[in-house]
Amino acid sequence: MSTKTISMCQGKGSLSHNNREFTAKNIDPFRTPDNIIFVQQDLGEAYHQLFGEAVERYNARQKRNDRRIPD
């Protein structure tokens, strides 16, 4: 069986990077108006919206502080 891995951001993220507010050298600027923005939202706000209730339930069950997920 092959092994699967996953990677994720360890920092707080960069909304300007995710929204592509900059133009890299390898980008054709004439095609960028064709880009579609589905959601433009602060990363922390999106995290709390998606996982806030689950984190609260998880933290409520934990007796040890070192097992709680910080805000």
Biopython code that builds the backbone (N, CA, C, O; Angstrom):
import numpy as np
from Bio.PDB.StructureBuilder import StructureBuilder

atoms = [
    (1, "MET", "N", (0.847, -1.168, 0.000)),
    (1, "MET", "CA", (0.000, 0.000, 0.000)),
    (1, "MET", "C", (0.900, 1.242, 0.000)),
    (1, "MET", "O", (1.875, 1.300, 0.749)),
    (2, "SER", "N", (0.580, 2.217, -0.824)),
    (2, "SER", "CA", (1.401, 3.429, -0.888)),
    (2, "SER", "C", (1.049, 4.366, 0.259)),
    (2, "SER", "O", (-0.082, 4.390, 0.745)),
    (3, "THR", "N", (2.037, 5.129, 0.674)),
    (3, "THR", "CA", (1.857, 6.075, 1.762)),
    (3, "THR", "C", (1.368, 7.401, 1.210)),
    (3, "THR", "O", (1.841, 7.857, 0.169)),
    (4, "LYS", "N", (0.430, 8.016, 1.896)),
    (4, "LYS", "CA", (-0.091, 9.314, 1.507)),
    (4, "LYS", "C", (0.353, 10.349, 2.523)),
    (4, "LYS", "O", (0.438, 10.056, 3.716)),
    (5, "THR", "N", (0.632, 11.545, 2.063)),
    (5, "THR", "CA", (1.021, 12.624, 2.964)),
    (5, "THR", "C", (0.151, 13.839, 2.682)),
    (5, "THR", "O", (-0.498, 13.930, 1.640)),
    (6, "ILE", "N", (0.149, 14.755, 3.617)),
    (6, "ILE", "CA", (-0.580, 16.010, 3.470)),
    (6, "ILE", "C", (0.289, 17.128, 4.032)),
    (6, "ILE", "O", (1.030, 16.923, 4.993)),
    (7, "SER", "N", (0.197, 18.293, 3.439)),
    (7, "SER", "CA", (0.932, 19.433, 3.967)),
    (7, "SER", "C", (-0.048, 20.571, 4.207)),
    (7, "SER", "O", (-1.073, 20.670, 3.532)),
    (8, "MET", "N", (0.264, 21.415, 5.156)),
    (8, "MET", "CA", (-0.597, 22.545, 5.460)),
    (8, "MET", "C", (0.239, 23.701, 5.982)),
    (8, "MET", "O", (1.378, 23.522, 6.413)),
    (9, "CYS", "N", (-0.330, 24.852, 5.936)),
    (9, "CYS", "CA", (0.351, 26.064, 6.386)),
    (9, "CYS", "C", (0.527, 26.017, 7.896)),
    (9, "CYS", "O", (-0.421, 25.705, 8.616)),
    (10, "GLN", "N", (1.710, 26.319, 8.382)),
    (10, "GLN", "CA", (1.974, 26.333, 9.809)),
    (10, "GLN", "C", (1.880, 27.734, 10.393)),
    (10, "GLN", "O", (1.736, 27.891, 11.606)),
    (11, "GLY", "N", (1.961, 28.754, 9.546)),
    (11, "GLY", "CA", (1.889, 30.137, 10.008)),
    (11, "GLY", "C", (0.463, 30.634, 9.987)),
    (11, "GLY", "O", (-0.484, 29.850, 9.928)),
    (12, "LYS", "N", (0.319, 31.948, 10.036)),
    (12, "LYS", "CA", (-1.023, 32.510, 10.038)),
    (12, "LYS", "C", (-1.572, 32.706, 8.635)),
    (12, "LYS", "O", (-2.729, 33.096, 8.479)),
    (13, "GLY", "N", (-0.773, 32.445, 7.616)),
    (13, "GLY", "CA", (-1.241, 32.554, 6.239)),
    (13, "GLY", "C", (-1.119, 33.970, 5.719)),
    (13, "GLY", "O", (-0.826, 34.901, 6.470)),
    (14, "SER", "N", (-1.345, 34.118, 4.451)),
    (14, "SER", "CA", (-1.235, 35.427, 3.819)),
    (14, "SER", "C", (-2.427, 35.636, 2.901)),
    (14, "SER", "O", (-2.532, 35.005, 1.849)),
    (15, "LEU", "N", (-3.319, 36.521, 3.305)),
    (15, "LEU", "CA", (-4.505, 36.784, 2.504)),
    (15, "LEU", "C", (-4.129, 37.417, 1.171)),
    (15, "LEU", "O", (-4.770, 37.144, 0.156)),
    (16, "SER", "N", (-3.093, 38.265, 1.159)),
    (16, "SER", "CA", (-2.691, 38.886, -0.106)),
    (16, "SER", "C", (-2.152, 37.838, -1.073)),
    (16, "SER", "O", (-2.335, 37.961, -2.284)),
    (17, "HIS", "N", (-1.485, 36.805, -0.547)),
    (17, "HIS", "CA", (-1.010, 35.727, -1.415)),
    (17, "HIS", "C", (-2.187, 34.919, -1.950)),
    (17, "HIS", "O", (-2.248, 34.611, -3.140)),
    (18, "ASN", "N", (-3.116, 34.580, -1.068)),
    (18, "ASN", "CA", (-4.262, 33.789, -1.492)),
    (18, "ASN", "C", (-5.135, 34.526, -2.487)),
    (18, "ASN", "O", (-5.732, 33.906, -3.366)),
    (19, "ASN", "N", (-5.217, 35.841, -2.361)),
    (19, "ASN", "CA", (-6.033, 36.644, -3.277)),
    (19, "ASN", "C", (-5.254, 37.072, -4.506)),
    (19, "ASN", "O", (-5.815, 37.688, -5.413)),
    (20, "ARG", "N", (-3.980, 36.756, -4.546)),
    (20, "ARG", "CA", (-3.113, 37.098, -5.679)),
    (20, "ARG", "C", (-3.152, 38.598, -5.980)),
    (20, "ARG", "O", (-3.375, 39.006, -7.120)),
    (21, "GLU", "N", (-2.931, 39.414, -4.939)),
    (21, "GLU", "CA", (-2.893, 40.857, -5.111)),
    (21, "GLU", "C", (-1.575, 41.315, -5.732)),
    (21, "GLU", "O", (-1.386, 42.508, -5.966)),
    (22, "PHE", "N", (-0.687, 40.408, -5.993)),
    (22, "PHE", "CA", (0.572, 40.723, -6.648)),
    (22, "PHE", "C", (0.611, 39.972, -7.968)),
    (22, "PHE", "O", (-0.156, 39.032, -8.177)),
    (23, "THR", "N", (1.493, 40.380, -8.848)),
    (23, "THR", "CA", (1.634, 39.691, -10.131)),
    (23, "THR", "C", (3.053, 39.153, -10.233)),
    (23, "THR", "O", (4.015, 39.921, -10.262)),
    (24, "ALA", "N", (3.180, 37.847, -10.288)),
    (24, "ALA", "CA", (4.490, 37.208, -10.407)),
    (24, "ALA", "C", (5.011, 37.372, -11.835)),
    (24, "ALA", "O", (4.268, 37.721, -12.752)),
    (25, "LYS", "N", (6.303, 37.112, -11.992)),
    (25, "LYS", "CA", (6.935, 37.282, -13.310)),
    (25, "LYS", "C", (6.380, 36.327, -14.367)),
    (25, "LYS", "O", (6.374, 36.647, -15.556)),
    (26, "ASN", "N", (5.916, 35.160, -13.933)),
    (26, "ASN", "CA", (5.459, 34.171, -14.905)),
    (26, "ASN", "C", (3.959, 34.265, -15.203)),
    (26, "ASN", "O", (3.390, 33.335, -15.775)),
    (27, "ILE", "N", (3.320, 35.359, -14.831)),
    (27, "ILE", "CA", (1.887, 35.551, -15.039)),
    (27, "ILE", "C", (1.645, 36.468, -16.231)),
    (27, "ILE", "O", (2.313, 37.492, -16.375)),
    (28, "ASP", "N", (0.711, 36.113, -17.065)),
    (28, "ASP", "CA", (0.310, 36.957, -18.185)),
    (28, "ASP", "C", (-0.740, 37.948, -17.666)),
    (28, "ASP", "O", (-1.874, 37.550, -17.400)),
    (29, "PRO", "N", (-0.381, 39.237, -17.518)),
    (29, "PRO", "CA", (-1.308, 40.202, -16.914)),
    (29, "PRO", "C", (-2.569, 40.439, -17.746)),
    (29, "PRO", "O", (-3.560, 40.941, -17.215)),
    (30, "PHE", "N", (-2.557, 40.098, -19.013)),
    (30, "PHE", "CA", (-3.731, 40.309, -19.860)),
    (30, "PHE", "C", (-4.818, 39.253, -19.608)),
    (30, "PHE", "O", (-5.969, 39.429, -20.008)),
    (31, "ARG", "N", (-4.439, 38.158, -18.943)),
    (31, "ARG", "CA", (-5.411, 37.089, -18.680)),
    (31, "ARG", "C", (-5.968, 37.137, -17.265)),
    (31, "ARG", "O", (-6.918, 36.416, -16.962)),
    (32, "THR", "N", (-5.405, 37.966, -16.391)),
    (32, "THR", "CA", (-5.872, 37.991, -15.001)),
    (32, "THR", "C", (-7.303, 38.492, -14.833)),
    (32, "THR", "O", (-7.946, 38.104, -13.857)),
    (33, "PRO", "N", (-7.848, 39.335, -15.724)),
    (33, "PRO", "CA", (-9.268, 39.696, -15.557)),
    (33, "PRO", "C", (-10.209, 38.489, -15.684)),
    (33, "PRO", "O", (-11.367, 38.568, -15.273)),
    (34, "ASP", "N", (-9.729, 37.385, -16.242)),
    (34, "ASP", "CA", (-10.547, 36.178, -16.372)),
    (34, "ASP", "C", (-10.606, 35.369, -15.077)),
    (34, "ASP", "O", (-11.377, 34.414, -14.980)),
    (35, "ASN", "N", (-9.797, 35.741, -14.080)),
    (35, "ASN", "CA", (-9.777, 35.008, -12.814)),
    (35, "ASN", "C", (-11.122, 35.149, -12.099)),
    (35, "ASN", "O", (-11.789, 36.179, -12.199)),
    (36, "ILE", "N", (-11.499, 34.110, -11.388)),
    (36, "ILE", "CA", (-12.756, 34.098, -10.639)),
    (36, "ILE", "C", (-12.421, 34.051, -9.156)),
    (36, "ILE", "O", (-11.631, 33.212, -8.722)),
    (37, "ILE", "N", (-13.018, 34.951, -8.373)),
    (37, "ILE", "CA", (-12.848, 34.951, -6.917)),
    (37, "ILE", "C", (-14.124, 34.375, -6.321)),
    (37, "ILE", "O", (-15.197, 34.964, -6.453)),
    (38, "PHE", "N", (-14.009, 33.224, -5.665)),
    (38, "PHE", "CA", (-15.168, 32.585, -5.059)),
    (38, "PHE", "C", (-15.493, 33.224, -3.711)),
    (38, "PHE", "O", (-16.637, 33.606, -3.463)),
    (39, "VAL", "N", (-14.485, 33.342, -2.835)),
    (39, "VAL", "CA", (-14.667, 33.927, -1.513)),
    (39, "VAL", "C", (-13.426, 34.737, -1.192)),
    (39, "VAL", "O", (-12.306, 34.273, -1.400)),
    (40, "GLN", "N", (-13.619, 35.937, -0.689)),
    (40, "GLN", "CA", (-12.500, 36.765, -0.263)),
    (40, "GLN", "C", (-12.745, 37.086, 1.208)),
    (40, "GLN", "O", (-13.480, 38.016, 1.540)),
    (41, "GLN", "N", (-12.119, 36.303, 2.081)),
    (41, "GLN", "CA", (-12.398, 36.355, 3.504)),
    (41, "GLN", "C", (-11.105, 36.181, 4.284)),
    (41, "GLN", "O", (-10.199, 35.475, 3.842)),
    (42, "ASP", "N", (-11.018, 36.818, 5.439)),
    (42, "ASP", "CA", (-9.866, 36.675, 6.319)),
    (42, "ASP", "C", (-9.711, 35.204, 6.714)),
    (42, "ASP", "O", (-10.699, 34.539, 7.024)),
    (43, "LEU", "N", (-8.471, 34.693, 6.703)),
    (43, "LEU", "CA", (-8.235, 33.273, 6.964)),
    (43, "LEU", "C", (-8.669, 32.860, 8.369)),
    (43, "LEU", "O", (-9.265, 31.798, 8.546)),
    (44, "GLY", "N", (-8.374, 33.691, 9.365)),
    (44, "GLY", "CA", (-8.780, 33.378, 10.739)),
    (44, "GLY", "C", (-10.285, 33.337, 10.885)),
    (44, "GLY", "O", (-10.834, 32.474, 11.570)),
    (45, "GLU", "N", (-10.947, 34.277, 10.234)),
    (45, "GLU", "CA", (-12.407, 34.331, 10.261)),
    (45, "GLU", "C", (-13.005, 33.081, 9.609)),
    (45, "GLU", "O", (-13.966, 32.509, 10.123)),
    (46, "ALA", "N", (-12.442, 32.665, 8.490)),
    (46, "ALA", "CA", (-12.927, 31.463, 7.806)),
    (46, "ALA", "C", (-12.716, 30.232, 8.682)),
    (46, "ALA", "O", (-13.588, 29.367, 8.754)),
    (47, "TYR", "N", (-11.550, 30.146, 9.356)),
    (47, "TYR", "CA", (-11.268, 29.004, 10.229)),
    (47, "TYR", "C", (-12.297, 28.924, 11.344)),
    (47, "TYR", "O", (-12.846, 27.857, 11.619)),
    (48, "HIS", "N", (-12.558, 30.078, 11.994)),
    (48, "HIS", "CA", (-13.529, 30.080, 13.101)),
    (48, "HIS", "C", (-14.931, 29.752, 12.605)),
    (48, "HIS", "O", (-15.699, 29.091, 13.304)),
    (49, "GLN", "N", (-15.261, 30.202, 11.423)),
    (49, "GLN", "CA", (-16.574, 29.913, 10.857)),
    (49, "GLN", "C", (-16.726, 28.407, 10.593)),
    (49, "GLN", "O", (-17.784, 27.833, 10.851)),
    (50, "LEU", "N", (-15.676, 27.782, 10.084)),
    (50, "LEU", "CA", (-15.742, 26.366, 9.744)),
    (50, "LEU", "C", (-15.570, 25.444, 10.947)),
    (50, "LEU", "O", (-16.278, 24.445, 11.073)),
    (51, "PHE", "N", (-14.632, 25.779, 11.829)),
    (51, "PHE", "CA", (-14.244, 24.843, 12.884)),
    (51, "PHE", "C", (-14.508, 25.338, 14.305)),
    (51, "PHE", "O", (-14.209, 24.624, 15.262)),
    (52, "GLY", "N", (-15.055, 26.528, 14.463)),
    (52, "GLY", "CA", (-15.234, 27.124, 15.789)),
    (52, "GLY", "C", (-16.021, 26.256, 16.753)),
    (52, "GLY", "O", (-15.583, 26.030, 17.881)),
    (53, "GLU", "N", (-17.177, 25.766, 16.325)),
    (53, "GLU", "CA", (-18.018, 24.949, 17.204)),
    (53, "GLU", "C", (-17.331, 23.634, 17.566)),
    (53, "GLU", "O", (-17.399, 23.191, 18.712)),
    (54, "ALA", "N", (-16.679, 23.018, 16.601)),
    (54, "ALA", "CA", (-15.992, 21.747, 16.865)),
    (54, "ALA", "C", (-14.841, 21.949, 17.843)),
    (54, "ALA", "O", (-14.620, 21.109, 18.715)),
    (55, "VAL", "N", (-14.110, 23.043, 17.713)),
    (55, "VAL", "CA", (-13.001, 23.318, 18.637)),
    (55, "VAL", "C", (-13.541, 23.566, 20.042)),
    (55, "VAL", "O", (-12.955, 23.105, 21.022)),
    (56, "GLU", "N", (-14.648, 24.285, 20.147)),
    (56, "GLU", "CA", (-15.250, 24.530, 21.465)),
    (56, "GLU", "C", (-15.683, 23.222, 22.122)),
    (56, "GLU", "O", (-15.442, 23.019, 23.312)),
    (57, "ARG", "N", (-16.321, 22.333, 21.357)),
    (57, "ARG", "CA", (-16.740, 21.030, 21.904)),
    (57, "ARG", "C", (-15.529, 20.208, 22.333)),
    (57, "ARG", "O", (-15.531, 19.591, 23.398)),
    (58, "TYR", "N", (-14.488, 20.205, 21.486)),
    (58, "TYR", "CA", (-13.277, 19.451, 21.806)),
    (58, "TYR", "C", (-12.639, 19.988, 23.085)),
    (58, "TYR", "O", (-12.298, 19.218, 23.983)),
    (59, "ASN", "N", (-12.478, 21.312, 23.166)),
    (59, "ASN", "CA", (-11.841, 21.918, 24.341)),
    (59, "ASN", "C", (-12.661, 21.696, 25.611)),
    (59, "ASN", "O", (-12.088, 21.566, 26.692)),
    (60, "ALA", "N", (-13.987, 21.650, 25.502)),
    (60, "ALA", "CA", (-14.839, 21.439, 26.668)),
    (60, "ALA", "C", (-14.615, 20.048, 27.267)),
    (60, "ALA", "O", (-14.775, 19.865, 28.473)),
    (61, "ARG", "N", (-14.246, 19.067, 26.437)),
    (61, "ARG", "CA", (-14.011, 17.706, 26.927)),
    (61, "ARG", "C", (-12.632, 17.523, 27.541)),
    (61, "ARG", "O", (-12.409, 16.559, 28.274)),
    (62, "GLN", "N", (-11.710, 18.422, 27.258)),
    (62, "GLN", "CA", (-10.334, 18.245, 27.715)),
    (62, "GLN", "C", (-10.171, 18.714, 29.153)),
    (62, "GLN", "O", (-10.607, 19.805, 29.520)),
    (63, "LYS", "N", (-9.540, 17.878, 29.950)),
    (63, "LYS", "CA", (-9.278, 18.234, 31.343)),
    (63, "LYS", "C", (-7.906, 18.888, 31.496)),
    (63, "LYS", "O", (-7.702, 19.713, 32.387)),
    (64, "ARG", "N", (-6.971, 18.517, 30.627)),
    (64, "ARG", "CA", (-5.615, 19.068, 30.692)),
    (64, "ARG", "C", (-5.504, 20.265, 29.750)),
    (64, "ARG", "O", (-5.940, 20.199, 28.600)),
    (65, "ASN", "N", (-4.924, 21.349, 30.236)),
    (65, "ASN", "CA", (-4.786, 22.561, 29.433)),
    (65, "ASN", "C", (-3.889, 22.349, 28.219)),
    (65, "ASN", "O", (-4.102, 22.973, 27.179)),
    (66, "ASP", "N", (-2.880, 21.467, 28.338)),
    (66, "ASP", "CA", (-1.970, 21.283, 27.212)),
    (66, "ASP", "C", (-2.620, 20.539, 26.048)),
    (66, "ASP", "O", (-2.048, 20.484, 24.959)),
    (67, "ARG", "N", (-3.791, 19.974, 26.257)),
    (67, "ARG", "CA", (-4.505, 19.284, 25.167)),
    (67, "ARG", "C", (-5.542, 20.165, 24.490)),
    (67, "ARG", "O", (-6.132, 19.776, 23.482)),
    (68, "ARG", "N", (-5.765, 21.354, 25.044)),
    (68, "ARG", "CA", (-6.746, 22.269, 24.445)),
    (68, "ARG", "C", (-6.156, 22.988, 23.254)),
    (68, "ARG", "O", (-4.968, 23.312, 23.231)),
    (69, "ILE", "N", (-6.997, 23.235, 22.261)),
    (69, "ILE", "CA", (-6.583, 23.965, 21.065)),
    (69, "ILE", "C", (-6.733, 25.456, 21.376)),
    (69, "ILE", "O", (-7.828, 25.915, 21.702)),
    (70, "PRO", "N", (-5.633, 26.214, 21.275)),
    (70, "PRO", "CA", (-5.730, 27.647, 21.591)),
    (70, "PRO", "C", (-6.521, 28.402, 20.528)),
    (70, "PRO", "O", (-6.698, 27.922, 19.409)),
    (71, "ASP", "N", (-6.984, 29.576, 20.891)),
    (71, "ASP", "CA", (-7.755, 30.404, 19.964)),
    (71, "ASP", "C", (-6.848, 30.951, 18.889)),
    (71, "ASP", "O", (-7.306, 31.677, 18.006)),
]
sb = StructureBuilder()
sb.init_structure("model")
sb.init_model(0)
sb.init_chain("A")
sb.init_seg("    ")
for serial, (resi, resn, name, xyz) in enumerate(atoms, 1):
    if name == "N":
        sb.init_residue(resn, " ", resi, " ")
    sb.init_atom(name, np.array(xyz, "f"), 0.0, 1.0, " ", f" {name:<3s}", serial, name[0])
structure = sb.get_structure()
